[in-house]
Amino acid sequence: MQVHGNQYRAVWWDDGVVKFIDQRLIPYRFEVAEAHSLEDVVNAIVTMGVRGAPTIGVMAAYGLALAANQRQDLANARRILAQTRPTAVNLQAGLDSAMDDTPTRVLENAKHFDDSTVSAAEEIGENGNRLITPEMKILTHCNTGWLAAQDWGTAAAVIFKAQRAGKRPFIFVSETRPRLQGSRLTAWEMTNERVDHVIIVDSASALLMSRGEVDIVVVGADRIAANGDTANKIGTYAHALAAKAHDVPFYIAAPASTFDSGTPNGAAIEIEDRDANEVLSVEGAGGDDSILTLRIASPESGARNPAFDVTPAELITGIITERGVVRPSIRAIAAHLA
């Protein structure tokens, strides 16, 4: 995608250094950060400087290439990287794809995985665009654009392709508490692509659907079980329940690498729990563009912070991949991936 007239991917390899768009700073500042070591890559993933399941997979692949280039124990590097974000299966796919015997081959594999991730994202956009009619009102959750998938995105790729096809969709951007990836990242991407949108609080979606203001819901995924149950950013399940109650089509958009045939159903998906302070405080920009962290909760209160939830397959209308649109069932998914 283009930002300030320049073409970017979310993560890239540059002469022995992994560079990435620091998502912790958007929308306040747009900056390129660098990872010079395995530890730098791990920190970028854990602190969400790099986030979004497909982008995490690419970052992990380049992290393995960085470790190989520095003659580190690859088995140990792989183990460390695999533990950074346990819910996102694309991370494991990136590591599996990059792993090889020599530093040169690891890097070549990582670059190939990068390119295939971008290609899949664009195809997802093309396939999903066929579901979009002119001036359709679309609700989306979390961030699923080029920041999350190297380029184009997953659910947002559907929106971008529709916009570029002249369909002029209108987007409800769910803010996505507690880290606000919707209001901070997705809204920024929509502005960058000149897509008409508004930000809503997560809990407003049911009201909007009850009023007939939402035509379709399209969200991403971090892991899809063999039966179609789907883990995605916390809050997705609530949107799916509201969509089912009001007869609004609910679609998942994700590359084939997000399917995990080794996980039979949603109950078997490990859900990451993150720091309670993400719920108890909020980040924002100060007057000098410095990033401030403010406590917003009662000082004596704690918090629970599951990062994901699981939407049962029966609530999902279809799953959009680079291969087409598949119904969320064991048989249909197995045939789709064969």
C-alpha positions in Angstrom: 0.0 0.0 0.0 1.0 3.6 -0.5 1.6 5.9 2.4 2.8 9.5 1.8 3.5 8.5 -1.8 5.7 5.5 -1.0 5.0 1.8 -1.4 5.2 -0.3 1.8 4.7 -3.7 3.2 4.1 -4.1 6.9 7.4 -6.0 7.4 10.4 -6.5 5.1 14.0 -7.7 5.0 16.7 -5.1 4.3 20.3 -6.2 4.1 20.4 -8.3 7.3 17.8 -6.2 9.2 14.1 -6.8 9.6 12.3 -3.5 9.1 8.6 -3.0 10.1 6.0 -0.3 10.3 5.6 0.3 14.1 1.9 -0.3 14.7 2.2 0.9 18.3 2.6 4.5 17.0 -0.3 4.6 14.4 -2.3 6.9 13.9 -0.2 9.3 15.9 3.0 8.8 13.9 4.2 6.7 11.0 7.6 5.3 11.6 9.8 2.5 10.3 11.4 0.5 13.1 14.2 -2.1 12.9 14.8 -5.5 14.4 18.5 -6.4 14.5 18.2 -9.6 16.6 15.9 -12.4 17.5 15.1 -10.7 20.7 14.1 -7.5 18.8 11.7 -9.6 16.7 10.2 -11.3 19.7 9.7 -7.9 21.4 8.1 -6.4 18.3 5.5 -9.3 18.2 4.8 -9.5 21.9 4.4 -5.7 22.4 2.3 -5.6 19.1 4.6 -3.4 17.2 3.9 -6.0 14.6 0.4 -7.6 14.8 -2.2 -9.2 12.5 -2.0 -13.0 12.0 -0.6 -13.0 8.4 1.9 -10.3 9.2 3.0 -12.1 12.4 3.7 -15.1 10.2 6.0 -13.1 7.9 7.7 -11.4 10.9 8.4 -14.8 12.5 9.8 -16.2 9.2 12.1 -13.2 8.9 13.0 -13.6 12.6 14.1 -17.1 11.9 16.1 -15.8 8.9 17.8 -13.3 11.2 18.7 -16.0 13.7 20.1 -18.2 10.9 22.1 -15.2 9.5 23.6 -14.8 13.0 24.4 -18.5 13.3 22.0 -19.1 16.2 20.5 -22.4 17.1 17.5 -22.5 14.7 15.5 -25.1 16.7 15.7 -22.9 19.8 14.9 -19.7 17.8 11.9 -21.4 16.4 10.7 -22.5 19.8 11.1 -18.9 21.2 9.2 -17.4 18.2 6.4 -20.0 18.4 5.6 -18.9 22.0 5.1 -15.2 21.2 1.4 -15.3 20.1 -0.1 -18.8 20.7 -3.5 -18.2 19.1 -2.4 -17.0 15.6 -1.7 -20.2 13.6 -0.1 -18.1 10.7 2.9 -17.7 13.0 3.6 -21.4 13.0 3.0 -21.5 9.2 5.7 -18.8 8.7 8.1 -20.8 10.8 7.3 -24.0 9.0 7.8 -22.4 5.7 11.1 -20.7 6.5 12.8 -23.5 8.3 15.8 -25.0 6.3 19.4 -26.1 6.6 21.3 -23.0 5.6 20.9 -19.2 6.2 20.5 -18.6 2.5 17.7 -21.0 2.2 15.9 -19.8 5.3 15.9 -16.3 3.9 14.8 -17.4 0.5 11.9 -19.3 2.1 11.0 -16.4 4.3 10.8 -14.1 1.2 8.7 -16.6 -0.6 6.3 -16.8 2.3 6.1 -13.0 2.3 5.2 -12.9 -1.4 2.7 -15.7 -1.1 1.1 -13.9 1.9 0.6 -10.8 -0.2 -0.7 -12.7 -3.2 -3.2 -14.5 -1.0 -4.4 -11.2 0.5 -5.1 -9.7 -2.9 -7.0 -12.8 -4.0 -9.0 -12.7 -0.8 -10.0 -9.2 -1.7 -11.0 -10.1 -5.2 -13.1 -13.1 -4.1 -14.8 -11.1 -1.3 -15.5 -8.2 -3.6 -17.9 -10.4 -5.5 -20.1 -10.4 -2.4 -20.2 -6.6 -2.2 -22.9 -4.5 -4.0 -22.7 -0.8 -4.6 -22.9 1.4 -1.5 -23.2 -1.6 0.8 -22.9 -0.9 4.5 -20.2 -3.1 6.0 -19.3 -3.7 9.6 -15.7 -4.9 10.4 -13.8 -5.5 13.6 -10.2 -5.2 14.7 -7.6 -4.5 12.0 -7.5 -6.6 8.9 -5.8 -4.3 6.3 -2.3 -4.2 4.9 -0.8 -3.7 8.4 -2.3 -7.0 9.4 -1.5 -9.0 6.2 1.6 -7.4 4.7 -0.4 -5.8 1.9 -4.1 -5.5 1.0 -5.3 -7.4 4.1 -8.1 -9.9 4.6 -11.5 -8.5 5.5 -10.2 -5.0 4.7 -8.9 -6.2 1.3 -12.5 -7.0 0.4 -13.4 -3.4 1.3 -10.4 -1.9 -0.6 -11.1 -3.9 -3.7 -14.8 -2.8 -3.6 -13.7 0.8 -3.2 -11.3 0.6 -6.1 -14.0 -1.0 -8.2 -16.2 2.1 -7.7 -18.7 0.5 -5.3 -18.3 3.1 -2.6 -19.0 0.9 0.5 -19.7 2.6 3.8 -17.8 1.0 6.7 -18.7 0.8 10.4 -15.3 0.4 12.1 -15.7 -1.4 15.5 -13.2 0.3 17.8 -12.0 -3.0 19.2 -11.3 -2.7 22.9 -9.0 -2.8 24.7 -6.1 -1.9 22.3 -8.4 -0.1 19.9 -7.0 -1.6 16.7 -10.2 -0.6 14.9 -10.3 3.1 15.8 -6.5 3.5 15.7 -5.4 1.3 12.7 -8.4 0.4 10.6 -9.8 3.9 10.6 -6.3 5.2 9.6 -6.2 2.7 6.7 -9.7 3.6 5.6 -8.7 7.2 5.5 -5.6 6.3 3.5 -7.8 4.5 1.0 -10.4 7.2 1.0 -13.2 4.8 2.1 -16.2 6.5 3.8 -16.4 5.2 7.4 -17.3 6.0 11.0 -16.0 4.5 14.2 -18.4 2.8 16.6 -18.0 1.4 20.1 -18.0 -2.4 20.0 -21.3 -2.8 21.7 -23.2 -0.6 19.2 -23.3 -3.2 16.5 -26.4 -5.0 17.7 -28.4 -1.7 17.7 -27.3 -0.8 14.2 -28.2 -4.3 12.9 -31.6 -4.1 14.6 -32.2 -0.8 12.7 -31.2 -2.3 9.3 -28.1 -0.2 9.1 -25.7 -3.0 8.5 -25.9 -5.1 5.3 -22.9 -7.5 5.9 -20.2 -8.2 8.5 -16.7 -9.1 7.3 -14.0 -9.9 9.8 -10.6 -11.7 9.9 -9.4 -14.7 11.8 -6.4 -15.8 13.7 -7.1 -19.6 13.6 -9.9 -21.6 12.0 -10.5 -25.1 13.4 -11.3 -28.1 11.2 -15.0 -27.7 11.8 -15.1 -24.0 10.9 -15.1 -22.6 14.4 -13.0 -19.4 14.2 -10.8 -17.6 16.7 -10.6 -13.9 16.2 -10.1 -10.7 18.2 -12.2 -10.5 21.3 -15.6 -9.0 20.5 -16.1 -10.9 17.2 -18.4 -13.5 18.8 -20.7 -10.8 20.0 -20.9 -9.3 16.5 -21.7 -12.8 15.1 -24.5 -13.4 17.6 -26.0 -10.0 16.8 -25.7 -10.7 13.0 -27.5 -14.1 13.5 -30.3 -12.5 15.5 -30.9 -9.9 12.8 -30.3 -12.1 9.7 -27.2 -10.2 8.6 -24.6 -12.2 6.6 -21.4 -12.8 8.7 -18.2 -13.6 6.8 -14.7 -14.5 7.8 -11.9 -13.5 5.5 -8.6 -15.3 5.9 -5.8 -17.1 3.9 -5.7 -20.9 3.7 -2.7 -20.8 6.1 -5.2 -19.8 8.9 -6.9 -23.1 8.8 -5.6 -25.6 11.4 -6.7 -29.2 10.5 -5.0 -30.3 13.7 -7.5 -28.4 15.8 -10.8 -30.2 15.7 -13.0 -27.4 17.0 -13.0 -24.0 18.8 -12.9 -25.6 22.3 -9.4 -26.8 21.4 -8.0 -23.4 20.4 -5.7 -21.8 23.0 -6.8 -18.3 23.9 -4.1 -15.8 24.7 -4.6 -13.8 27.9 -2.8 -10.5 27.9 -1.8 -7.9 30.5 -4.6 -6.6 32.6 -3.2 -3.1 32.2 -4.4 -3.0 28.6 -8.0 -2.9 30.0 -7.3 -0.7 33.0 -5.5 2.0 31.0 -5.7 3.6 27.5 -3.0 5.2 25.3 -3.4 8.4 23.4 -1.4 11.3 21.9 -0.3 14.3 24.0 -0.2 17.8 22.6 3.4 17.3 21.4 2.5 14.0 19.7 4.1 12.0 22.6 2.2 8.8 23.5 0.6 8.9 26.9 -0.8 6.0 29.0 -3.7 7.0 31.3 -5.3 4.9 34.0 -9.1 4.8 33.3 -10.3 2.3 35.9 -10.8 2.3 39.6 -7.3 2.0 41.3 -8.4 -0.9 43.4 -9.8 -3.0 40.5 -8.2 -5.8 38.5 -9.2 -7.0 35.0 -9.5 -10.0 32.8 -8.0 -9.6 29.3 -8.6 -12.5 26.9 -7.3 -11.4 23.5 -9.5 -13.6 21.4 -12.9 -15.3 21.4 -14.3 -18.2 19.3 -17.2 -17.8 16.9 -19.0 -21.2 16.3 -19.2 -22.3 12.7 -23.0 -22.2 12.7 -22.9 -18.4 13.1 -20.6 -18.0 10.0 -22.2 -17.6 6.6 -19.0 -18.3 4.7 -15.2 -18.1 4.8 -13.5 -16.1 2.1 -10.0 -17.3 1.2 -7.6 -16.9 -1.8 -9.3 -20.0 -3.3 -12.9 -18.8 -3.1 -15.7 -18.8 -0.5 -16.3 -22.0 1.5 -19.1 -23.0 3.9 -17.8 -23.6 7.5 -18.2 -27.3 7.8 -15.6 -30.2 8.1 -16.4 -31.7 4.7 -16.5 -28.4 2.8 -13.3 -27.1 4.4 -11.4 -30.3 3.8 -12.4 -30.2 0.1 -11.5 -26.5 -0.1 -8.0 -27.1 1.2 -7.4 -30.4 -0.8 
